[in-house]
Structure formats: structure tokens, C-alpha cells
Amino acid sequence: MIPVILESPYAGDIDRNLRYLRACMRDCLSRCEAPFASHGLYTQPGVLRDEDPEERERGIQAGFVWRKLARKTVVYVDLGWSSGMLYGKQHAMSAGHEIEIRRLGGEWAS
């Protein structure tokens, strides 16, 4: 297995976006990848509040630390691009990290 950073939407329809994140994680695991998705972990109740700009930024920066340990960044775009995904893509580019754009299709196809 190779470690990857997983980017997908969080804000907006959070319930739908978390269902999508779980499907993306399953896709990564089926590709023998070990995904890390800070937006699915750090936004859990009692951890950080995504609606608080300072806490949101702290979570984003904590997620960026993990990029150093991952082999690439995978970006799932069936639901479009969020500002957080664009921020993550920019960080990956500036770090010279490989970026792979993916779609699940099926029920997630737009």
C-alpha cells in the first residue's frame, strides 16, 4: 500500500460530502492505497469546528503536514471543486507533489 492524501469536498451538503468521502476512501483502498483525509477526521464533533476560520485553518495546516509522508495527492471531483480542495491542490503543486484527478462515476456522476 502507498500513502495518499485524499481531497474531496466537505463544506455545503456535509452529509452527502461525507458519504462521498467514504466512497472515495473505499476506492483508494481498492487501489492498494492508504488514504488520509484530514477534512473527514479533524471535523469530527469535539475536534475542530470547520465554521470557525481559525480552527478550519489549523485543520488544513495539520493535514498539509501529512503530505510530506504521502506519495501523491488524489483529488476526487465528481461533486466539483471546493475552496478547500483548490487550496490543497495549490499546496500539493507548491510542494512538487504528484496530483491525480479522479472520478468515481456511477451514482456520483454529475
C-alpha positions as CSV (number, residue, x, y, z in Angstrom):
1,M,0.0,0.0,0.0
2,I,1.1,3.5,-0.7
3,P,0.1,6.5,1.4
4,V,-2.0,9.2,-0.4
5,I,-3.6,12.5,0.6
6,L,-7.3,12.4,-0.4
7,E,-9.0,15.7,-1.4
8,S,-12.8,15.9,-1.8
9,P,-15.5,18.4,-0.8
10,Y,-16.6,18.9,2.8
11,A,-18.5,22.2,3.1
12,G,-22.0,22.6,1.8
13,D,-24.0,19.4,1.9
14,I,-21.9,17.8,4.7
15,D,-23.9,14.6,4.9
16,R,-23.6,13.9,1.2
17,N,-20.0,15.0,1.1
18,L,-19.1,12.6,3.9
19,R,-20.8,9.8,2.1
20,Y,-18.8,10.7,-0.9
21,L,-15.6,10.8,1.1
22,R,-16.3,7.3,2.4
23,A,-16.8,6.1,-1.2
24,C,-13.5,7.8,-2.2
25,M,-11.7,6.1,0.7
26,R,-13.0,2.8,-0.4
27,D,-11.8,3.5,-3.9
28,C,-8.3,4.3,-2.6
29,L,-8.2,1.2,-0.5
30,S,-9.3,-0.9,-3.6
31,R,-6.2,0.5,-5.4
32,C,-3.9,-0.6,-2.5
33,E,-3.6,2.9,-1.2
34,A,-3.8,4.1,2.4
35,P,-5.8,7.4,2.2
36,F,-5.5,10.3,4.7
37,A,-8.4,12.8,4.6
38,S,-8.0,15.5,7.2
39,H,-11.3,17.0,6.4
40,G,-13.1,13.8,7.4
41,L,-11.1,13.4,10.6
42,Y,-10.5,16.8,12.0
43,T,-14.1,17.9,11.5
44,Q,-15.5,15.2,13.8
45,P,-17.5,16.6,16.7
46,G,-15.3,17.7,19.6
47,V,-12.1,18.1,17.4
48,L,-12.2,21.3,15.2
49,R,-15.1,23.4,14.0
50,D,-15.0,23.9,10.2
51,E,-17.2,27.0,10.6
52,D,-14.6,28.8,12.7
53,P,-12.0,30.2,10.3
54,E,-9.1,29.9,12.8
55,E,-9.9,26.3,13.6
56,R,-10.5,25.5,9.9
57,E,-7.1,26.8,9.0
58,R,-5.5,24.9,11.8
59,G,-7.0,21.7,10.5
60,I,-5.9,22.5,6.9
61,Q,-2.3,23.1,8.1
62,A,-2.3,19.9,10.1
63,G,-3.5,18.0,7.1
64,F,-0.7,19.6,5.0
65,V,1.9,18.2,7.4
66,W,0.8,14.7,6.3
67,R,1.5,15.4,2.7
68,K,5.3,15.0,3.4
69,L,4.6,11.4,4.2
70,A,2.3,10.6,1.3
71,R,3.4,9.6,-2.2
72,K,0.8,11.6,-4.0
73,T,-2.4,13.6,-3.7
74,V,-5.6,12.2,-5.2
75,V,-8.4,14.6,-5.9
76,Y,-12.0,13.3,-6.4
77,V,-14.0,15.7,-8.5
78,D,-17.5,14.1,-9.1
79,L,-19.0,16.8,-6.9
80,G,-16.9,19.6,-8.2
81,W,-14.1,21.6,-6.6
82,S,-14.4,23.3,-3.2
83,S,-12.2,26.1,-2.0
84,G,-10.5,23.6,0.4
85,M,-9.8,21.3,-2.5
86,L,-8.3,24.1,-4.5
87,Y,-6.2,25.1,-1.5
88,G,-5.0,21.5,-1.1
89,K,-4.2,21.3,-4.8
90,Q,-2.2,24.5,-4.7
91,H,-0.3,23.3,-1.7
92,A,0.5,20.0,-3.4
93,M,1.7,21.8,-6.5
94,S,4.0,24.1,-4.5
95,A,5.4,21.1,-2.7
96,G,6.1,19.3,-6.0
97,H,3.7,16.6,-5.0
98,E,2.2,14.3,-7.7
99,I,-1.5,15.1,-8.2
100,E,-4.0,12.6,-9.7
101,I,-7.6,13.7,-10.6
102,R,-10.2,11.0,-10.2
103,R,-13.9,10.4,-10.6
104,L,-16.0,7.6,-9.1
105,G,-18.8,7.9,-11.7
106,G,-21.9,5.9,-11.1
107,E,-24.3,7.5,-8.6
108,W,-21.7,10.3,-8.1
109,A,-21.5,11.3,-11.8
110,S,-22.7,14.9,-12.3
